[in-house]
């Protein structure tokens, strides 16, 4: 953890900037990709859903104003820091001495536009440093969880799935573009007019390229004539539809389509007023060119499912937790397996959050060896009940955890007298059997 000012002790040649494109792409994935966003939300909810608290290992209790300050300012900072650690592997933060009417310092996460990150070689190993873009910027503190490599490439959790997300987005974008072309295919034409230089221009004594120039000048006139013809045809067809005129009559046959034997069908005449078939009149010297429509992908849905599984695996969140479904014949065993997987995958993030929060506590309130970070959301309440009924934890420990996981106050609990506590059924029954057995002996 280093504080870096605007000046650098390294030469510019030794500074390798962090890949800005990859960094912007990772942040874009967190905002636009639904699977990545769901995984980020689940991780944040699992670790910081009920918040966290600074607990004293010496037995002292925090004041109510300090607990309220932690819930109001430190918990939102922890969520932003967690998002930064997952997305880019490090967090750049600052500390405001006082915030509004608060009596305690307030940490905050710097925007990505407020600093430049780069890699330097220091004492034989790569170090990540940041440099403020504004000289008047507040002090910057750097917390590094996953340091980029010597080439500036990210090595955080989200960067491991960034290529999969980008690949899927490119495939979807290409398929959407192909669908737009297939739904409204373009009309391409090829001309028979020879607009190149002709030897007859020279033989006749005309200006070189005169024939080509004449063809180019006449093109605009032909386009005007074709446009007028198209308007006359549309007006005529609209009139036929409006007055329901039988176009099979020889007179209308000649005017509607003079080059073929097809007529307006009954469906066109009976359609809504003003309907006009979609057609494009071609120039006199042009024909329709062949155009191959793009091929439709038929593996897009399986590909989306595969990429979703890859993203969830890389982010450390089982796919069943995102879908809300747990597959398999033995759902209880599958749920326990996935919960254990989540617990192991979130362990490094929980440790990182604990380190950065304790580091901020030391910067705000001075070093203390008797303070620890507690994340109640990381505890399984059902498992705690089992431990309590087995006699492994006390009733007071159970109350402390439930208080934060369920967002209830201390006054909502019953008195902690022994006769009012919930019975420890499992342990009491085992002890009773053992005592009865010893009495019989």
Residue, then its C-alpha position, 0 to 999 in steps of 0.5 A: x500500500x503506497x501513497x504516490x504523489x504527482x512526482x515520480x522517482x522513475x524515468x518515463x521509460x520505466x513507466x508502463x501504463x496499465x492497459x486503458x482499453x482493457x480497463x475501460x472494457x472491464x468497467x463496461x462489462x460490469x454495467x452492460x453485461x447482465x451475467x457479470x452484473x448479476x455476479x457482481x450483485x451477488x458477491x456484494x450482497x453475500x459479503x456486504x448485504x447486512x453491512x459490516x462492523x468494527x469489533x473490538x477484541x479487547x471487549x470494549x463496545x463502540x458508541x451508537x454514533x460510530x456504528x451509525x457512521x459506519x453504516x452510513x459512510x463506510x459500508x457504501x465505501x466498502x461496496x465501491x472498493x469491492x467493485x473496484x478490486x473485482x473489476x481492476x484488481x486495485x482500489x485508489x481511495x482517499x479520506x476526507x477529514x470531516x464530512x458535513x456534520x460528522x465527527x469522523x473521517x469519511x473514505x471515498x473511492x477516486x474516479x478512474x479519470x482522476x489518476x493514471x496507473x502505471x507499472x514500474x520496476x522497483x527492487x527487481x519486482x513490478x510495482x503498481x503506482x498511481x499519479x494524480x492528474x490534477x495537482x490539487x487532487x486530495x491524497x491518494x492511497x493505493x490498495x493492490x490485490x491483483x497487480x497487473x503484469x509487467x506489460x500493463x495487462x490486468x490480472x483481476x477476477x473480471x479480466x479472466x472472463x473479459x475475453x469471453x464476454x467480448x467474444x459473445x458481444x461481437x457474435x451477437x452484434x454480428x448476428x443482429x446486423x445480419x438479421x437487419x440485412x435479411x429483414x430488409x435486403x438491399x437492391x444492388x444494380x449493375x449498369x450496361x452503359x460503357x462510361x469508359x474512354x472510347x476511341x470513337x471520341x478521338x476519331x470524331x474529333x470530339x473532346x476526349x471522354x465526351x461519351x463518358x461525360x454525356x452518360x454521366x450527365x444523362x444519369x441525373x435526367x434518367x433518375x428524375x424520369x424514373x422517380x416520376x414514373x414511380x410516383x405515377x405507378x404508386x398513385x395509380x395503384x392507390x387509386x385502384x385499391x381505393x375504388x376497388x377497380x378490377x385490374x384484369x381489364x385490358x385497359x388497366x392491364x396495359x397501364x399497371x404492368x405492360x411487360x408481363x401477364x400478371x395482374x393485381x391480386x384480390x388481396x391487394x384490391x381488398x387491402x386497406x386504402x393507400x396500400x402500395x406494393x414495395x418496388x423500386x424502378x430501375x434505370x433503363x440501362x441497369x439490371x438487378x445484381x445478385x446479392x448473397x444474404x448473410x447466413x443466420x447463426x443457429x448456435x447462438x443460444x447454446x453459445x450464450x449458455x456456454x459463455x454464461x457458464x464460463x463467466x459464472x465460473x470465472x467470477x466464482x458464482x455458481x450459475x444456479x445462484x444466478x438463475x435461482x435454480x439448483x439442478x441435480x437429483x439431490x438438490x440438498x447436496x447440490x446446494x451444499x456443494x455450491x455454497x461451499x464453492x461460493x464460500x471458498x471463492x469469496x474467501x480472498x475477497x473477504x480477506x481483501x476487504x478486511x485488510x483495506x478497511x483495517x488500513x483505513x481505520x488505522x489512517x482515520x483513527x490511529x493504529x489499533x491492534x484490538x480492532x477487527x472487521x466482522x462481516x455478518x453476511x458471510x455467516x450461515x444462520x442455519x449453521x449457527x443455529x446448529x452450532x448453538x443447539x450442539x452447544x458449540x457457541x453461546x446464546x450471546x454470540x448467536x444474538x450478535x450475528x442475527x442482529x446484523x443479518x436480519x437488521x433488528x435492534x437489541x431491544x427486539x430480543x427477549x431477555x437473556x436469562x437462562x430460563x428464557x433462552x431457546x433450548x439446546x435440544x440436540x446437546x441436551x438429549x445427548x448429555x441426558x442419555x449419557x448421564x442416564x447411562x452413567x447412572x445405570x452403571 
